[in-house]
Amino acid sequence: TRPHMCFLHFDSCRGHNTQIAKVVAKRFHRAVKLAFDDDNNDIDNDIMTIIECNNPQQYNSYDCGVHTLMAAEALSDPSLLCATNASEIEAIQKVHVDTLNTWFG
């Protein structure tokens, strides 16, 4: 099977941004495929996965910036580059979520 793209969606207000995240992921997937894949014939049927990450949730309307920075820190983990499937990505992500939960308790 061909490798597929995997998009991680970190939403500190779970459910509020799901639809737009899917639109952005689909457009980004298409742009990458057009730029780097010689076989663009079946671009819309190619496999793409969106993982809704289980990250800490904000309980107000002003902590989104802090949550964005935490997600950026989690995404900068070099071990994500070696992940080959969704379960490995989720295991790496769990380490960061556990750390973030200790911050926000």
Salt bridges, closest charged atoms under 4 A:
ASP37 OD2 - ARG2 NH2 3.67
ASP37 OD2 - LYS33 NZ 2.22
ASP39 OD2 - ARG2 NH1 3.16
ASP44 OD1 - ARG30 NH1 3.05
ASP46 OD1 - ARG2 NH2 3.17
ASP46 OD2 - HIS29 NE2 3.68
ASP46 OD2 - LYS33 NZ 2.87
GLU52 OE1 - HIS9 ND1 2.70
ASP77 OD2 - HIS96 NE2 2.88
ASP98 OD2 - LYS94 NZ 2.80
